[in-house]
Amino acid sequence: GRIRHLKGRAPLHKMSWIREGELTLLERFSANILKAGPMPKHIAFIMDGNRRYARKQHVERQEGHTQGFDKLAETLRWCLNLEIQEVTVYAFSIENFKRSKEEVDGLMELAKQKFGKLLEEQDNLEKHGVCIRVLGDLSLLPKDLQEVIARAVLATKTHNKCFLNVCFAYTSRHEISNAVREMAWGVEEGLIKPSDVSEFLLSRCLYTGNSPDPDLLIRTSGEVRLSDFLLWQVGEQSRLTVLTL
């Protein structure tokens, strides 16, 4: 384990975390074909392009972000049907705080609504065994959002069939820096020796310390950059897929 435990507006009814309903015949057929081959255990998504989508559709920027969440819910349904054990989503980068106050405030409000909705859907998440984990520097977020996130994480912490990691107020460089500070703190406190510091220990000190590295990284906007996402975890064993949607 780790050296130390670390700690625009859309109607709520549109924002279910997991889309209910049976797959169509074509979807079931497609899922069965996919299941016939080797399946990834952990998929990571950079689900960006919301602002470009909004411009293309001539809708408000906030509506683009809301549509992006709806697409996430659809993606999670597929992952559950394909029995993928872990999904990590890049939801909000620390760099996004540099955007306009109006957009940042809208995203914070949207996040508060999303996690509030999660609390209303505890029975559904329990049925599917979905454990929600939020990875990032949550101290950068408004207090009311921190509280809603904490309640949502606690509500699903005992579920263990599927793990959804939401990277929020996150960058990989920040994550790695934090892990290095953790190890330095451990040495300073005499909990570990300098010779104990290793790649393995650093990996365990990351926010993703309890997760396997992703087998597949998907970016939805057509961009091929990693954008400071899971730089340590995405190695030679990971496959990068870029989609233009």
DRENLO-570415 format. One line per field, with one value per atom (N, C-alpha, C): residue number from 0; atom name; z, x, y. Coordinates in steps of 0.2 Angstrom, whole numbers, plus 5000, padded with zeros to 4 digits. Layout:
N
seq c(NUM/...) .
atom c(CA/...) .
pz c(Z/...) .
px c(X/...) .
py c(Y/...) .
This chain:
245
seq c(0/0/0/1/1/1/2/2/2/3/3/3/4/4/4/5/5/5/6/6/6/7/7/7/8/8/8/9/9/9/10/10/10/11/11/11/12/12/12/13/13/13/14/14/14/15/15/15/16/16/16/17/17/17/18/18/18/19/19/19/20/20/20/21/21/21/22/22/22/23/23/23/24/24/24/25/25/25/26/26/26/27/27/27/28/28/28/29/29/29/30/30/30/31/31/31/32/32/32/33/33/33/34/34/34/35/35/35/36/36/36/37/37/37/38/38/38/39/39/39/40/40/40/41/41/41/42/42/42/43/43/43/44/44/44/45/45/45/46/46/46/47/47/47/48/48/48/49/49/49/50/50/50/51/51/51/52/52/52/53/53/53/54/54/54/55/55/55/56/56/56/57/57/57/58/58/58/59/59/59/60/60/60/61/61/61/62/62/62/63/63/63/64/64/64/65/65/65/66/66/66/67/67/67/68/68/68/69/69/69/70/70/70/71/71/71/72/72/72/73/73/73/74/74/74/75/75/75/76/76/76/77/77/77/78/78/78/79/79/79/80/80/80/81/81/81/82/82/82/83/83/83/84/84/84/85/85/85/86/86/86/87/87/87/88/88/88/89/89/89/90/90/90/91/91/91/92/92/92/93/93/93/94/94/94/95/95/95/96/96/96/97/97/97/98/98/98/99/99/99/100/100/100/101/101/101/102/102/102/103/103/103/104/104/104/105/105/105/106/106/106/107/107/107/108/108/108/109/109/109/110/110/110/111/111/111/112/112/112/113/113/113/114/114/114/115/115/115/116/116/116/117/117/117/118/118/118/119/119/119/120/120/120/121/121/121/122/122/122/123/123/123/124/124/124/125/125/125/126/126/126/127/127/127/128/128/128/129/129/129/130/130/130/131/131/131/132/132/132/133/133/133/134/134/134/135/135/135/136/136/136/137/137/137/138/138/138/139/139/139/140/140/140/141/141/141/142/142/142/143/143/143/144/144/144/145/145/145/146/146/146/147/147/147/148/148/148/149/149/149/150/150/150/151/151/151/152/152/152/153/153/153/154/154/154/155/155/155/156/156/156/157/157/157/158/158/158/159/159/159/160/160/160/161/161/161/162/162/162/163/163/163/164/164/164/165/165/165/166/166/166/167/167/167/168/168/168/169/169/169/170/170/170/171/171/171/172/172/172/173/173/173/174/174/174/175/175/175/176/176/176/177/177/177/178/178/178/179/179/179/180/180/180/181/181/181/182/182/182/183/183/183/184/184/184/185/185/185/186/186/186/187/187/187/188/188/188/189/189/189/190/190/190/191/191/191/192/192/192/193/193/193/194/194/194/195/195/195/196/196/196/197/197/197/198/198/198/199/199/199/200/200/200/201/201/201/202/202/202/203/203/203/204/204/204/205/205/205/206/206/206/207/207/207/208/208/208/209/209/209/210/210/210/211/211/211/212/212/212/213/213/213/214/214/214/215/215/215/216/216/216/217/217/217/218/218/218/219/219/219/220/220/220/221/221/221/222/222/222/223/223/223/224/224/224/225/225/225/226/226/226/227/227/227/228/228/228/229/229/229/230/230/230/231/231/231/232/232/232/233/233/233/234/234/234/235/235/235/236/236/236/237/237/237/238/238/238/239/239/239/240/240/240/241/241/241/242/242/242/243/243/243/244/244/244) .
atom c(N/CA/C/N/CA/C/N/CA/C/N/CA/C/N/CA/C/N/CA/C/N/CA/C/N/CA/C/N/CA/C/N/CA/C/N/CA/C/N/CA/C/N/CA/C/N/CA/C/N/CA/C/N/CA/C/N/CA/C/N/CA/C/N/CA/C/N/CA/C/N/CA/C/N/CA/C/N/CA/C/N/CA/C/N/CA/C/N/CA/C/N/CA/C/N/CA/C/N/CA/C/N/CA/C/N/CA/C/N/CA/C/N/CA/C/N/CA/C/N/CA/C/N/CA/C/N/CA/C/N/CA/C/N/CA/C/N/CA/C/N/CA/C/N/CA/C/N/CA/C/N/CA/C/N/CA/C/N/CA/C/N/CA/C/N/CA/C/N/CA/C/N/CA/C/N/CA/C/N/CA/C/N/CA/C/N/CA/C/N/CA/C/N/CA/C/N/CA/C/N/CA/C/N/CA/C/N/CA/C/N/CA/C/N/CA/C/N/CA/C/N/CA/C/N/CA/C/N/CA/C/N/CA/C/N/CA/C/N/CA/C/N/CA/C/N/CA/C/N/CA/C/N/CA/C/N/CA/C/N/CA/C/N/CA/C/N/CA/C/N/CA/C/N/CA/C/N/CA/C/N/CA/C/N/CA/C/N/CA/C/N/CA/C/N/CA/C/N/CA/C/N/CA/C/N/CA/C/N/CA/C/N/CA/C/N/CA/C/N/CA/C/N/CA/C/N/CA/C/N/CA/C/N/CA/C/N/CA/C/N/CA/C/N/CA/C/N/CA/C/N/CA/C/N/CA/C/N/CA/C/N/CA/C/N/CA/C/N/CA/C/N/CA/C/N/CA/C/N/CA/C/N/CA/C/N/CA/C/N/CA/C/N/CA/C/N/CA/C/N/CA/C/N/CA/C/N/CA/C/N/CA/C/N/CA/C/N/CA/C/N/CA/C/N/CA/C/N/CA/C/N/CA/C/N/CA/C/N/CA/C/N/CA/C/N/CA/C/N/CA/C/N/CA/C/N/CA/C/N/CA/C/N/CA/C/N/CA/C/N/CA/C/N/CA/C/N/CA/C/N/CA/C/N/CA/C/N/CA/C/N/CA/C/N/CA/C/N/CA/C/N/CA/C/N/CA/C/N/CA/C/N/CA/C/N/CA/C/N/CA/C/N/CA/C/N/CA/C/N/CA/C/N/CA/C/N/CA/C/N/CA/C/N/CA/C/N/CA/C/N/CA/C/N/CA/C/N/CA/C/N/CA/C/N/CA/C/N/CA/C/N/CA/C/N/CA/C/N/CA/C/N/CA/C/N/CA/C/N/CA/C/N/CA/C/N/CA/C/N/CA/C/N/CA/C/N/CA/C/N/CA/C/N/CA/C/N/CA/C/N/CA/C/N/CA/C/N/CA/C/N/CA/C/N/CA/C/N/CA/C/N/CA/C/N/CA/C/N/CA/C/N/CA/C/N/CA/C/N/CA/C/N/CA/C/N/CA/C/N/CA/C/N/CA/C/N/CA/C/N/CA/C/N/CA/C/N/CA/C/N/CA/C/N/CA/C/N/CA/C/N/CA/C/N/CA/C/N/CA/C/N/CA/C/N/CA/C/N/CA/C/N/CA/C/N/CA/C/N/CA/C/N/CA/C/N/CA/C/N/CA/C/N/CA/C/N/CA/C/N/CA/C/N/CA/C/N/CA/C/N/CA/C/N/CA/C/N/CA/C/N/CA/C/N/CA/C/N/CA/C/N/CA/C/N/CA/C/N/CA/C/N/CA/C/N/CA/C/N/CA/C/N/CA/C/N/CA/C/N/CA/C/N/CA/C/N/CA/C/N/CA/C/N/CA/C/N/CA/C/N/CA/C/N/CA/C/N/CA/C/N/CA/C/N/CA/C/N/CA/C/N/CA/C/N/CA/C) .
pz c(5000/5000/5000/5000/5000/5007/5007/5014/5018/5015/5019/5015/5019/5015/5013/5006/5003/5003/5005/5004/4997/4918/4913/4916/4914/4919/4915/4916/4913/4918/4916/4920/4923/4929/4932/4929/4927/4924/4918/4915/4909/4910/4917/4918/4922/4920/4924/4922/4927/4927/4922/4923/4919/4915/4908/4904/4906/4907/4908/4902/4902/4896/4892/4889/4886/4879/4878/4871/4866/4860/4854/4851/4847/4844/4841/4837/4834/4839/4844/4850/4853/4854/4858/4853/4847/4842/4842/4842/4842/4848/4854/4860/4860/4858/4858/4853/4848/4844/4847/4851/4855/4860/4864/4869/4867/4861/4858/4858/4858/4858/4865/4865/4872/4873/4880/4882/4887/4886/4891/4898/4903/4909/4912/4909/4911/4905/4904/4898/4901/4898/4900/4894/4896/4890/4892/4886/4886/4882/4885/4882/4881/4876/4875/4868/4866/4860/4862/4868/4870/4867/4868/4865/4858/4854/4847/4845/4848/4847/4847/4853/4854/4848/4846/4840/4834/4833/4827/4826/4832/4833/4834/4835/4836/4843/4848/4854/4859/4865/4871/4873/4875/4877/4882/4887/4893/4890/4885/4883/4880/4877/4874/4880/4885/4891/4894/4894/4896/4891/4885/4880/4881/4883/4884/4890/4895/4901/4898/4894/4892/4888/4884/4880/4885/4891/4896/4898/4900/4903/4898/4891/4886/4886/4886/4886/4892/4898/4904/4903/4900/4899/4894/4889/4885/4889/4893/4897/4902/4905/4910/4906/4900/4896/4893/4892/4890/4896/4902/4908/4909/4907/4908/4915/4919/4926/4928/4924/4927/4921/4922/4917/4921/4917/4920/4915/4917/4913/4915/4910/4911/4911/4916/4917/4917/4921/4922/4923/4919/4920/4925/4929/4932/4928/4921/4916/4915/4916/4914/4918/4924/4928/4925/4919/4916/4911/4910/4906/4909/4905/4908/4914/4919/4925/4924/4919/4917/4915/4911/4909/4915/4919/4925/4930/4931/4936/4933/4927/4924/4925/4924/4924/4932/4936/4943/4945/4943/4944/4941/4935/4931/4935/4938/4942/4948/4951/4957/4956/4950/4948/4947/4943/4942/4948/4953/4959/4963/4963/4967/4964/4957/4954/4956/4956/4958/4965/4970/4976/4976/4971/4970/4966/4963/4960/4963/4970/4973/4972/4972/4971/4964/4959/4952/4952/4955/4955/4959/4965/4969/4965/4961/4957/4952/4949/4944/4948/4954/4958/4956/4954/4952/4958/4959/4964/4960/4963/4960/4964/4961/4964/4960/4964/4961/4962/4957/4957/4955/4960/4958/4965/4964/4970/4971/4975/4977/4981/4984/4988/4983/4977/4972/4970/4972/4971/4976/4974/4979/4985/4990/4996/4995/4992/4992/4987/4982/4977/4980/4984/4988/4992/4996/5000/4996/4991/4987/4984/4982/4979/4985/4991/4996/4998/4998/4999/4994/4988/4982/4983/4984/4984/4990/4996/5002/5000/4997/4995/4991/4987/4983/4985/4990/4992/4993/4994/4996/4989/4984/4978/4974/4971/4969/4962/4958/4952/4946/4947/4942/4945/4943/4946/4940/4942/4938/4941/4938/4941/4937/4941/4938/4939/4934/4936/4935/4941/4942/4945/4943/4945/4945/4939/4939/4933/4934/4928/4931/4926/4928/4931/4929/4932/4940/4941/4948/4952/4949/4952/4954/4949/4950/4955/4955/4960/4967/4968/4974/4977/4972/4974/4976/4973/4975/4982/4983/4990/4995/4994/4998/5000/4995/4997/5001/5000/5003/5011/5011/5018/5022/5018/5022/5024/5020/5022/5028/5027/5033/5039/5039/5045/5048/5044/5046/5044/5040/5039/5034/5029/5024/5024/5021/5020/5013/5012/5005/5000/5002/4997/4996/4999/4998/4992/4990/4985/4978/4974/4968/4963/4957/4953/4955/4958/4961/4966/4971/4977/4974/4969/4966/4963/4959/4956/4962/4967/4973/4976/4976/4979/4974/4968/4963/4965/4963/4964/4962/4957/4954/4957/4963/4966/4966/4967/4968/4961/4956/4949/4945/4940/4935/4930/4926/4921/4915/4912/4907/4901/4898/4892/4886/4887/4881/4883/4879/4880/4874/4875/4869/4870/4865/4864/4859/4861/4856/4852/4852/4848/4842/4841/4835/4836/4842/4844/4846/4845/4847/4853/4856/4862/4868/4873/4880/4884/4883/4887/4895/4897/4904/4907/4904/4907/4908/4914/4915/4911/4912/4908/4911/4918/4921/4919/4919/4919/4911/4907/4900/4897/4897/4895/4888/4887/4881/4880/4886/4886/4884/4884/4883/4875/4873/4866/4865/4861/4860/4854/4855/4850/4849/4844/4843/4838/4841/4837/4835/4830/4828/4827/4833/4833/4832) .
px c(5004/5000/5004/5001/5005/5008/5013/5017/5012/5008/5003/4997/4991/4984/4983/4982/4981/4974/4976/4969/4967/4890/4885/4880/4874/4870/4865/4865/4860/4856/4850/4845/4848/4846/4849/4847/4840/4838/4841/4845/4848/4855/4857/4864/4865/4862/4863/4870/4873/4880/4880/4875/4875/4869/4869/4863/4860/4853/4850/4847/4844/4841/4846/4842/4846/4849/4855/4858/4854/4854/4850/4853/4850/4852/4859/4860/4867/4872/4870/4875/4877/4872/4874/4878/4877/4881/4888/4889/4895/4899/4896/4899/4901/4897/4899/4905/4906/4912/4918/4917/4923/4925/4920/4922/4925/4925/4928/4935/4938/4945/4948/4954/4957/4954/4952/4949/4953/4954/4958/4955/4959/4956/4955/4959/4959/4959/4954/4954/4954/4958/4959/4956/4952/4949/4951/4954/4954/4948/4943/4937/4936/4940/4940/4936/4936/4933/4926/4924/4918/4917/4922/4921/4921/4925/4924/4918/4915/4908/4903/4904/4899/4899/4905/4906/4903/4904/4902/4894/4891/4884/4880/4884/4882/4877/4880/4877/4882/4879/4883/4889/4894/4900/4898/4894/4892/4888/4884/4880/4885/4890/4895/4898/4899/4902/4897/4890/4885/4884/4884/4884/4890/4896/4902/4900/4897/4895/4890/4885/4881/4884/4889/4893/4897/4900/4903/4899/4892/4888/4886/4886/4885/4891/4897/4903/4904/4902/4902/4897/4892/4887/4890/4894/4898/4903/4907/4912/4909/4903/4900/4898/4895/4893/4899/4904/4910/4915/4912/4915/4922/4923/4930/4930/4935/4936/4937/4941/4943/4943/4940/4940/4942/4947/4950/4948/4945/4943/4946/4949/4952/4947/4944/4938/4940/4945/4947/4954/4958/4965/4966/4972/4973/4974/4977/4978/4971/4965/4959/4957/4960/4959/4961/4965/4967/4962/4956/4951/4947/4942/4939/4935/4934/4930/4924/4920/4914/4913/4918/4919/4921/4925/4928/4922/4918/4913/4907/4906/4901/4903/4910/4912/4912/4913/4913/4905/4901/4894/4891/4894/4892/4894/4901/4903/4899/4897/4893/4887/4884/4878/4879/4884/4886/4886/4891/4892/4886/4882/4876/4871/4871/4867/4869/4875/4878/4875/4875/4872/4865/4861/4854/4854/4859/4859/4863/4863/4867/4865/4858/4856/4858/4858/4860/4868/4872/4879/4880/4876/4877/4876/4870/4868/4874/4877/4883/4889/4890/4896/4901/4899/4904/4906/4913/4916/4919/4917/4919/4925/4931/4937/4939/4940/4942/4949/4953/4960/4962/4966/4968/4970/4971/4972/4966/4962/4955/4955/4961/4961/4960/4961/4961/4953/4949/4942/4938/4932/4928/4926/4925/4923/4917/4912/4906/4906/4910/4912/4916/4921/4925/4920/4915/4911/4906/4904/4900/4904/4910/4914/4916/4917/4919/4913/4907/4901/4900/4901/4900/4905/4911/4917/4915/4913/4912/4906/4901/4895/4896/4902/4903/4909/4912/4919/4919/4914/4914/4912/4910/4909/4916/4915/4922/4921/4916/4915/4919/4918/4921/4923/4928/4931/4931/4928/4928/4933/4938/4943/4942/4939/4938/4944/4948/4954/4951/4951/4948/4953/4955/4960/4967/4968/4974/4978/4985/4989/4994/4997/5002/5008/5011/5017/5015/5009/5007/5007/5004/5004/5010/5015/5022/5025/5025/5028/5025/5019/5016/5019/5020/5022/5030/5033/5040/5040/5036/5035/5033/5029/5027/5033/5037/5043/5048/5049/5054/5051/5045/5042/5043/5042/5043/5051/5055/5063/5064/5061/5062/5059/5053/5050/5053/5058/5061/5057/5052/5047/5050/5054/5058/5065/5070/5077/5077/5082/5084/5084/5087/5088/5082/5076/5070/5066/5069/5066/5067/5062/5062/5057/5057/5051/5045/5046/5040/5037/5041/5038/5035/5038/5035/5028/5028/5021/5016/5018/5013/5011/5015/5013/5009/5008/5004/4996/4992/4985/4982/4985/4983/4987/4990/4994/4991/4984/4981/4978/4979/4977/4982/4980/4985/4985/4991/4992/4987/4985/4980/4983/4978/4980/4979/4974/4972/4970/4973/4971/4968/4962/4958/4957/4959/4957/4952/4947/4941/4941/4946/4945/4949/4953/4958/4965/4966/4972/4977/4983/4987/4992/4991/4995/4992/4996/4994/4991/4993/4991/4992/4997/4999/4994/4993/4988/4992/4992/4995/5002/5006/5012/5017/5016/5020/5017/5010/5007/5006/5006/5005/5012/5014/5020/5020/5025/5025/5019/5016/5011/5004/5004/4998/4997/4991/4990/4986/4988/4985/4981/4974/4969/4967/4967/4964/4958/4953/4946/4944/4942/4939/4932/4928/4921/4917) .
py c(4994/5000/5006/5012/5018/5019/5023/5025/5029/5033/5037/5037/5037/5038/5045/5046/5053/5054/5058/5060/5062/5127/5126/5122/5122/5118/5114/5108/5103/5100/5098/5095/5088/5087/5081/5075/5075/5069/5066/5070/5068/5064/5065/5063/5057/5051/5045/5043/5040/5037/5031/5027/5021/5021/5020/5020/5013/5013/5007/5004/4998/4995/4990/4986/4980/4983/4979/4981/4979/4982/4980/4973/4970/4964/4965/4971/4972/4973/4977/4978/4972/4967/4961/4957/4957/4953/4956/4962/4965/4964/4964/4962/4955/4951/4944/4942/4946/4945/4948/4954/4956/4952/4949/4944/4938/4936/4930/4931/4937/4938/4940/4942/4944/4951/4951/4958/4961/4968/4972/4972/4972/4972/4980/4984/4991/4996/5000/5005/5012/5016/5023/5027/5032/5037/5044/5047/5055/5057/5058/5060/5067/5070/5077/5079/5085/5087/5090/5091/5093/5101/5105/5112/5112/5108/5107/5105/5100/5097/5103/5107/5112/5117/5119/5124/5121/5115/5112/5111/5110/5109/5116/5121/5128/5128/5125/5125/5128/5130/5132/5128/5130/5126/5122/5124/5120/5114/5115/5109/5104/5106/5101/5097/5100/5096/5091/5093/5089/5083/5084/5079/5074/5077/5073/5068/5070/5066/5060/5062/5057/5052/5054/5049/5044/5047/5043/5038/5040/5035/5029/5031/5026/5021/5024/5020/5015/5018/5014/5008/5009/5003/4998/5000/4995/4991/4995/4992/4987/4988/4983/4977/4978/4972/4968/4971/4968/4965/4966/4964/4967/4973/4976/4978/4976/4977/4984/4988/4995/5000/5006/5011/5017/5021/5027/5033/5038/5044/5050/5054/5060/5065/5068/5072/5079/5081/5088/5089/5092/5093/5099/5099/5105/5111/5110/5115/5118/5115/5118/5124/5124/5130/5137/5136/5142/5145/5141/5143/5149/5152/5157/5155/5160/5159/5156/5159/5156/5149/5147/5140/5135/5138/5134/5133/5138/5138/5133/5134/5129/5122/5120/5114/5111/5116/5114/5112/5116/5115/5109/5108/5101/5095/5096/5090/5089/5095/5094/5090/5092/5089/5081/5080/5073/5069/5071/5067/5067/5072/5072/5067/5066/5061/5054/5054/5047/5045/5049/5048/5045/5048/5046/5039/5037/5030/5025/5025/5020/5013/5012/5005/5003/5007/5005/5003/5007/5006/5000/4999/4993/4986/4987/4981/4979/4984/4983/4982/4983/4983/4988/4994/4999/5003/5003/5007/5013/5019/5026/5028/5030/5033/5039/5044/5051/5052/5053/5054/5061/5064/5071/5074/5081/5085/5089/5085/5088/5094/5096/5102/5108/5107/5113/5114/5110/5111/5115/5118/5121/5116/5119/5114/5110/5114/5110/5104/5105/5099/5094/5096/5091/5087/5090/5086/5081/5083/5079/5073/5074/5069/5064/5066/5062/5058/5060/5056/5051/5053/5048/5042/5044/5039/5034/5037/5033/5028/5031/5027/5020/5020/5015/5011/5013/5010/5003/4999/4992/4988/4992/4988/4986/4980/4977/4974/4974/4971/4975/4982/4986/4993/4995/5001/5007/5012/5018/5024/5025/5030/5037/5042/5049/5053/5055/5059/5067/5070/5077/5081/5087/5091/5087/5084/5079/5081/5080/5080/5074/5071/5066/5068/5074/5077/5079/5081/5083/5076/5071/5064/5062/5062/5059/5063/5070/5074/5073/5072/5070/5063/5058/5052/5053/5057/5058/5061/5066/5069/5064/5059/5054/5050/5048/5044/5048/5054/5059/5059/5060/5060/5054/5048/5042/5041/5043/5043/5048/5054/5059/5056/5053/5050/5044/5041/5035/5028/5029/5024/5019/5022/5018/5021/5016/5018/5021/5026/5028/5023/5017/5011/5008/5010/5007/5010/5016/5020/5016/5015/5011/5013/5011/5012/5009/5003/4999/5003/5006/5010/5016/5020/5026/5024/5018/5016/5015/5012/5011/5018/5023/5029/5034/5032/5036/5035/5039/5039/5032/5029/5023/5017/5018/5013/5006/5006/4999/4997/5000/4998/4995/4990/4988/4994/4994/4999/4997/5003/5002/4997/4993/4989/4993/4998/5002/5009/5014/5021/5023/5026/5029/5036/5040/5047/5048/5052/5053/5059/5063/5069/5069/5064/5064/5066/5069/5071/5065/5066/5060/5061/5067/5069/5065/5064/5061/5066/5073/5078/5077/5075/5074/5070/5064/5059/5052/5050/5043/5042/5047/5046/5040/5039/5034/5027/5027/5020/5018/5022/5020/5018/5012/5010/5006/5001/4997/4993/4991/4986/4989/4996/4999/5001/5000/5001/5008/5013/5019/5019/5021/5021/5028/5031/5038/5038/5041/5041/5048/5049/5056/5055/5057/5057/5063) .
